[in-house]
Amino acid sequence: MSVEEKAKELAQAIKESPEYQELTSAQTRITLDPRAQEIVKQIQEERQNLMQAQMSGQQITQGMTQKLVALQKQAENNTTLNKLFKAQEEFNKVMESVNKTLTEELY
């Protein structure tokens, strides 16, 4: 069996994991929650504004960062987004474990 075939098997096993299933479910729930979508959009816009300001040499003000912090708190308080964040965290743990195992087996 080739390395590529084994990688496909690993990908399939990851897709079948409860953590991946919960992550995809949480992502789908975002599409059903207009408020969650709006918060995500606002956060993305504020991050983009901050990056553009930094790239153009502008001073990042406390007000600029406070707006982003306030949006992030809204995200944390939104049930749909909170579930997504938790699902992402659990899935990341799985992927870290997979990567650790691969690294240990390679070296």
Helices and strands as residue ranges (DSSP letters): H 3-15, H 18-31, H 34-55, H 62-77, H 79-106
